[in-house]
Amino acid sequence: MSLNYIKNFYKGCRAQSLLLQPVQTHNTSVVTGASEGIGRAYAFALAEQGMNVVIMSRTKATLDQVAKEISDATGQRVKVVVTDFTKENVFSEIEDQLKDLNIGVLVNNVGMLPSIIPCKFLESTELDQTIIKVINCNVKTTVKMCKIILPGMENRGKGVIVNISSGVASIPCPMYSLYSASKVFVERFSQGLQAEYKDKGIIIQAVAPFGVSTRMAGFQQTNIVTLSPEDFVKSSLHHLRAGDKTYGSVCHTVLNSPVPSEMEETFDQMNTPPDDLVVSSVTTLISTKPVGAEEN
Ligand SMILES: NC(=O)c1ccc[n+]([C@@H]2O[C@H](COP(=O)([O-])OP(=O)(O)OC[C@H]3O[C@@H](n4cnc5c(N)ncnc54)[C@H](OP(=O)(O)O)[C@@H]3O)[C@@H](O)[C@H]2O)c1
């Protein structure tokens, strides 16, 4: 954990209440995938900070229940938008539903795994459909929601966009290749966008949790590294000024700490292939000749 991280974290803690005050005058927040898990916790936390909330997911009955719980607990107004982000052509309807609102905070939270059981890319069931669904839900939705909401923030010179990535975006992740790659997109898009809109007074941040006890994570027992959605969100909101990417909590930042340099050297050695594995040309890799067959 670098000194810079600690400095930014404490700056974020101090800044959080100051930050949300001016944003509250643009007093609606929008949270995708908000009927349970991390999204629900963001919706609750933002309402507790005095914001009205728009919550979005596929299941109207659950959204209505969450809306009631939030407004009973906080007195804030909650609007429900039922949508399926894996589908094509949902965004003009969403834009209509949001058009008269002053949106100060967007949490692009919705995300899905290609399959509940980790598996190799080609082993996902209905692979073509799965590819479309994961890209639509995890990638396209983030971009389209920014396209809809960012112009209002730019005009008002204020706003916060939180894009939920994942700790697995930081490393190549076999068995979750499509998912982790989709989260790399979320991070690079967020970071580029932050550079473009920082001077407009807008904070755009990728948040990359590791374990949070939700349906997606099999409701794992909470402990020092697996946080409840509420604890994770509380902590991540303290990191809003911690730069264009954060792990959202101290424990998840520690999980991603760099490998000590002496171990890096060992990894380098492990990664240097012996001479007989060095590839002289790509065609040798795709040749149909059996491995080890004699050259003519
Ligand atoms: N939990 C973790 O350990 C963890 C770690 C790293 C990153 N993340 C990321 O955090 C975000 C939230 O994950 P979570 O763990 O809170 O997930 P979750 O508990 O499974 O909740 C997902 C939410 O999204 C909604 N949703 C799912 N598919 C949807 C679709 N196609 N269209 C509209 N809404 C949809 C669900 O409601 P309906 O089913 O009713 O639509 C639900 O409200 C995701 O982006 C995930 O990748 C989670």
The ligand as a Gaussian input file, in Angstrom:
#p B3LYP/6-31G(d) Opt

LIG

0 1
 N      -19.884000      -9.190000      -5.230000
 C      -18.602000      -9.160000      -5.490000
 O      -17.778000      -9.825000      -4.820000
 C      -18.091000      -8.294000      -6.599000
 C      -16.698000      -8.200000      -6.770000
 C      -16.201000      -7.401000      -7.787000
 C      -17.068000      -6.686000      -8.586000
 N      -18.416000      -6.789000      -8.410000
 C      -19.273000      -6.012000      -9.306000
 O      -20.195000      -5.279000      -8.531000
 C      -21.394000      -5.058000      -9.273000
 C      -22.595000      -5.482000      -8.442000
 O      -22.462000      -6.861000      -8.149000
 P      -23.257000      -7.582000      -6.976000
 O      -22.305000      -8.548000      -6.402000
 O      -23.912000      -6.572000      -6.110000
 O      -24.330000      -8.385000      -7.849000
 P      -25.752000      -8.996000      -7.439000
 O      -25.913000      -9.080000      -5.961000
 O      -25.890000     -10.209000      -8.251000
 O      -26.783000      -7.863000      -7.924000
 C      -26.883000      -7.550000      -9.279000
 C      -27.957000      -6.500000      -9.462000
 O      -28.039000      -6.187000     -10.843000
 C      -29.342000      -6.494000     -11.328000
 N      -29.195000      -7.053000     -12.658000
 C      -28.531000      -8.189000     -13.005000
 N      -28.590000      -8.389000     -14.322000
 C      -29.307000      -7.352000     -14.833000
 C      -29.727000      -7.007000     -16.150000
 N      -29.446000      -7.773000     -17.188000
 N      -30.433000      -5.868000     -16.329000
 C      -30.750000      -5.094000     -15.273000
 N      -30.376000      -5.367000     -13.997000
 C      -29.679000      -6.495000     -13.790000
 C      -29.931000      -7.491000     -10.328000
 O      -31.344000      -7.421000     -10.277000
 P      -32.304000      -8.339000     -11.202000
 O      -31.728000      -9.722000     -11.167000
 O      -33.630000      -8.210000     -10.541000
 O      -32.277000      -7.721000     -12.549000
 C      -29.328000      -6.954000      -9.035000
 O      -30.066000      -5.856000      -8.576000
 C      -21.223000      -5.843000     -10.579000
 O      -20.809000      -4.970000     -11.609000
 C      -20.121000      -6.829000     -10.255000
 O      -19.423000      -7.215000     -11.413000
 C      -18.946000      -7.589000      -7.437000

